[in-house]
Amino acid sequence: MPLDEKGSQRYRKIYPVSWEQLHRDAKALAWRLVELGNWQGIIAITRGGLVPAAVIARELEIRLIDTVCLASYQRQAQGELRILKRVASDGENWLLIDDLVDTGKTARAVRRMLPKAHFATVYAKPAGRPMVDTFVTEVSQDTWILFPWDSEASFAEPIINLRKPVD
């Protein structure tokens, strides 16, 4: 499982999300957003926000899409946040879309860039939840969300075996 910025294990649970579930959850987010405004466009936070942004853009028939590009994870460990691309806007009448708000570190940086955007995420953890305006599903802070683009099908060890010492 991924490590925190100090290299320690901060996640105790894994929440695997399939492509189908992500699509359903992003569509549920679109249902919440449709009544909240007449959106000029979508700003996706790369990379995780690209897929939910595409689903939401389709559901709300939004064709104007931009990106804010950031990097904070290197080899599954969260590190220093780097801003790779900005947008020339304060975000007014724009949806800002990401897959997840975790610690709020990325969210705070993007909020400073786009203070008037409506920030929506598919998933939210308690530490970052105050940073977003709309989300669909909350998970505990110690849960790693395993997105479909980060996984592939393989054998899963039964849970009971994970507690047994290996010979």
Secondary structure by P-SEA (a helix, b strand, c coil): ccccccccccccbbbbbcaaaaaaaaaaaaaaacccccccbbbbccccaaaaaaaaaaaacccbbbbbbbbccccccccccccccccccccccbbbbbcccccaaaaaaaaaaccccbbbbcccccccccccccccccccccccccccccccccccccccccccccc
